[in-house]
């Protein structure tokens, strides 16, 4: 049991990961916090309290304990190690060997030839190792196999793997919602807590051997979705990749998961996320858009998500088989004997083959029903065609599997009773695990392999079959006169390998009739057709093997991490809300003492302030300025050395009303289309034209999309039209916005307007209107009056303010201000910006402005001769 419990996920989401301290039986528990683990602490032999994640230095980019394993390394982290282990028969010690069937074992085959990279593995061991043996086992695995085992306490392992992984995640990613206790697993908070704690334990094993400045960490599959958050929090610049070997469900299903945001945010702490197919990647991207408001961008063939200044790459690359390993199996001396036995057993009958785990998602029952339908619809195959179904035993819900197996056996008996005859059984069910050689022999004699899984991540059975059917020297002595190099595939459209096998016959396994017809077509095709399809598949399978997949991922992994040490990084947020903000090295927080010192020394100052999100928070419903803001504006404006402007996208009526008590305050409304220097001055219009004919062209287009997009609306300004879609469906609203942008650009191509998209908006406004123009106009006016500014402060929080930051930098180059000018371009919030300073929020902005106002009050007003400011644009 956990030492502390809580009733909602806010503890996890908001950073109370220390609530996951594990205390339990076995004599190792304890209520207090233990000292930090030593490097290469080999095991956690008993349940105990793990070091808190939050106590670790989030901003560190180098390990506090230097590993002895240095240089470029690839650390592969998965739930299980690619090693087989068992206790010796005499009970003295353990024997270990590589698991050559493990995909992870063959990852290193894809390392580039010019990359001298060591591979380490971190994961659990498929063996129940007693606590007394764990130290020795861990040492042996590290020295002989470069493997670091994570020994999970049994209770934790049960709730982590058999609980959250198999009862919550596994059904969900295979499109099964927990409508009842018998249909997927209901969400169990204790299972989620165990999942997080297990991932934390894996992170500690990684950290023990990690050299964060040189190592690449590649995490695999759905068991470790929370691991990236633990690693990123400790090492901001660590190179982290992730590959999901399972399907990713559509957003409609994924959103039912109570911890959906936590898992998405954890994955976004990676640098590169890999999927087998575009469908899986598309579902993930859709979830990020609908639930986190993050849209992806595609550039030169690469897909990426901009996440707080970091680009999270998306890799689409189906895994392959290990060609060398498979071809070595085909040379086994027992294979020829087994092939001869099977050919004699089936006596030249046409064999259709299925090789699946005994699993409810594999569609074995649908396959058998389709074969039955084929025998009924095409009687010529009765007595000539055999379906061999190999059902590998698999762990899982005993009741569920027993019901499935009983159903399959019942179907087989019915078919064999109806169509069988002496010496002929139409369906042969093999209810046992086969050796590799036996499996290769079945592939060799099969005319067609049928895969009818209703949902599967990848499924490499068709790939293995194609290689086996390419031809094996030495097997022609059987007397089989059928040429080699021919194969046929019937595959479900719901499995990961389906898009890659363009020559296969794709089926909807739920449609029994169409699957039956596909089976008939596959075995009735001409030899030439079979050979052409086979050759096409073999070219792909042989060239896109596991080494190709690994090499491609690592290549993109390196590319995704190139800028890690060129940018400054901050870790912000708690728990699964933690993320790293990556910014330019010159980007820094505005120091109040520094700006006040420059403010006091200057004689001609320009202060340009955005309103929404800068002086008042974006989340505030009442946007009216309070007395503090009004008083502050009046104090700054009373200083004759100052020119103070509110530069906003808001309409002039609201700004005029709100700041009526500030007679000397300048206002630029609607991004500068309307502008005045003081309250008594008339509004001046920038780029005033005789008419707004373009509005009559743009408004009907916007209305068309508004009617078609529920939740959207049009805001009509005096100089612009804005279409808002923040209340529309996230995916649909964004899609409509992109479509509208193209439509408006086409319609208004010859009009003097610009069409731009922003945060949930599409805006059409006159071309020359921008906040950058406002900044240039004010500074050029002062220059013409021979009052070049020697202090410029410009603050804003959104995209429109970036024009202002960019223009000010350009003005410096054009000598429109004093050469010794103190320039402060400042954005609100830590985010990528053309500004070189930032303040965290509107409160920081007000505190800084208050410090400037205090400085003005202390110094008193400057002399009128020194600080004369033009009162109107006409005077300028």
BELKA-V522552 format. One record per run of one state. SS is the DSSP state (@ for helix, = for strand, . for the rest). FROM is the first residue (numbers start at 1). LEN is the number of residues. If there is no record, write none. Layout:
# BELKA-V522552
ss:SS from:FROM len:LEN
ss:SS from:FROM len:LEN
This chain:
# BELKA-V522552
ss:. from:1 len:1
ss:= from:2 len:1
ss:. from:3 len:7
ss:@ from:10 len:4
ss:. from:14 len:3
ss:@ from:17 len:4
ss:. from:21 len:1
ss:= from:22 len:1
ss:. from:23 len:50
ss:= from:73 len:8
ss:. from:81 len:2
ss:= from:83 len:5
ss:. from:88 len:6
ss:= from:94 len:5
ss:. from:99 len:5
ss:@ from:104 len:7
ss:. from:111 len:7
ss:= from:118 len:7
ss:. from:125 len:6
ss:@ from:131 len:15
ss:. from:146 len:1
ss:= from:147 len:3
ss:. from:150 len:4
ss:@ from:154 len:20
ss:. from:174 len:6
ss:= from:180 len:1
ss:. from:181 len:2
ss:= from:183 len:1
ss:. from:184 len:5
ss:@ from:189 len:20
ss:. from:209 len:7
ss:= from:216 len:5
ss:. from:221 len:1
ss:@ from:222 len:3
ss:. from:225 len:2
ss:@ from:227 len:8
ss:. from:235 len:4
ss:= from:239 len:5
ss:. from:244 len:7
ss:@ from:251 len:4
ss:. from:255 len:5
ss:@ from:260 len:8
ss:. from:268 len:4
ss:= from:272 len:4
ss:. from:276 len:2
ss:@ from:278 len:15
ss:. from:293 len:3
ss:= from:296 len:4
ss:. from:300 len:2
ss:= from:302 len:6
ss:. from:308 len:2
ss:= from:310 len:7
ss:. from:317 len:6
ss:@ from:323 len:7
ss:. from:330 len:3
ss:@ from:333 len:14
ss:. from:347 len:3
ss:= from:350 len:8
ss:. from:358 len:6
ss:@ from:364 len:14
ss:. from:378 len:1
ss:@ from:379 len:3
ss:. from:382 len:3
ss:= from:385 len:8
ss:. from:393 len:5
ss:@ from:398 len:22
ss:. from:420 len:1
ss:= from:421 len:1
ss:. from:422 len:2
ss:= from:424 len:1
ss:. from:425 len:2
ss:= from:427 len:4
ss:. from:431 len:5
ss:@ from:436 len:10
ss:. from:446 len:2
ss:= from:448 len:4
ss:. from:452 len:4
ss:= from:456 len:1
ss:. from:457 len:4
ss:@ from:461 len:9
ss:. from:470 len:6
ss:@ from:476 len:3
ss:. from:479 len:9
ss:= from:488 len:5
ss:. from:493 len:2
ss:= from:495 len:1
ss:. from:496 len:2
ss:@ from:498 len:3
ss:. from:501 len:4
ss:= from:505 len:3
ss:. from:508 len:4
ss:@ from:512 len:13
ss:. from:525 len:2
ss:@ from:527 len:17
ss:. from:544 len:2
ss:@ from:546 len:15
ss:. from:561 len:6
ss:= from:567 len:6
ss:. from:573 len:2
ss:@ from:575 len:3
ss:. from:578 len:1
ss:= from:579 len:6
ss:. from:585 len:3
ss:= from:588 len:2
ss:. from:590 len:2
ss:@ from:592 len:10
ss:. from:602 len:3
ss:= from:605 len:5
ss:. from:610 len:2
ss:= from:612 len:1
ss:. from:613 len:3
ss:= from:616 len:1
ss:. from:617 len:10
ss:@ from:627 len:12
ss:. from:639 len:3
ss:= from:642 len:6
ss:. from:648 len:4
ss:@ from:652 len:7
ss:. from:659 len:7
ss:= from:666 len:4
ss:@ from:670 len:3
ss:. from:673 len:1
ss:= from:674 len:3
ss:. from:677 len:7
ss:= from:684 len:2
ss:. from:686 len:7
ss:@ from:693 len:16
ss:. from:709 len:4
ss:= from:713 len:4
ss:. from:717 len:3
ss:= from:720 len:5
ss:. from:725 len:5
ss:@ from:730 len:18
ss:. from:748 len:5
ss:= from:753 len:6
ss:. from:759 len:2
ss:= from:761 len:6
ss:. from:767 len:4
ss:@ from:771 len:14
ss:. from:785 len:6
ss:= from:791 len:6
ss:. from:797 len:2
ss:@ from:799 len:15
ss:. from:814 len:8
ss:= from:822 len:7
ss:. from:829 len:8
ss:= from:837 len:3
ss:. from:840 len:2
ss:@ from:842 len:18
ss:. from:860 len:4
ss:@ from:864 len:4
ss:. from:868 len:9
